[in-house]
């Protein structure tokens, strides 16, 4: 009976490790996507600021 308990516990631990690895992989993907989106937003904000500055500079002349 004890060997069965250890086998079940080992299966449970393996399943838990697989689940944690899957969660970690998903988190890494989300982190990469979030970083990419942040860079795009910063580029768009910089371009918008440059266009606004150009427009205001040309309007003052």
C-alpha positions in Angstrom: 0.0 0.0 0.0 2.8 2.4 0.8 4.5 1.9 -2.6 1.1 2.9 -4.2 1.0 6.1 -2.1 4.5 7.0 -3.2 3.7 6.4 -6.9 0.6 8.5 -6.7 2.5 11.3 -4.9 5.2 11.1 -7.6 2.6 11.4 -10.3 1.0 14.3 -8.6 4.3 16.1 -8.2 5.1 15.5 -11.9 1.7 16.9 -12.9 2.3 19.9 -10.7 5.8 20.5 -12.3 4.3 20.3 -15.8 1.6 22.8 -14.8 4.2 25.2 -13.4 6.3 24.9 -16.5 3.3 25.7 -18.7 2.4 28.7 -16.6 6.0 29.9 -16.7 6.0 29.5 -20.5 2.8 31.4 -20.9 4.0 34.2 -18.6 7.2 34.5 -20.7 5.1 34.9 -23.9 3.0 37.6 -22.3 6.1 39.4 -21.1 7.5 39.4 -24.6 4.3 40.6 -26.1 3.9 43.3 -23.5 7.5 44.5 -24.1 6.9 44.7 -27.8 3.6 46.6 -27.4 5.3 49.1 -25.0 8.1 49.7 -27.5 5.5 50.4 -30.2 3.5 52.7 -28.0 6.7 54.7 -27.2 7.7 54.9 -30.8 4.2 56.2 -31.8 4.2 58.7 -28.9 7.6 60.0 -30.0 6.5 60.3 -33.6 3.3 62.1 -32.5 5.4 64.5 -30.3 7.7 65.2 -33.2 4.8 65.9 -35.6 3.2 68.2 -33.0 6.5 70.1 -32.5 7.0 70.4 -36.3 3.5 71.7 -36.7 3.8 74.2 -33.9 7.2 75.4 -35.2 6.0 75.8 -38.7 2.9 77.6 -37.6 4.9 80.2 -35.6 7.0 81.2 -38.7 
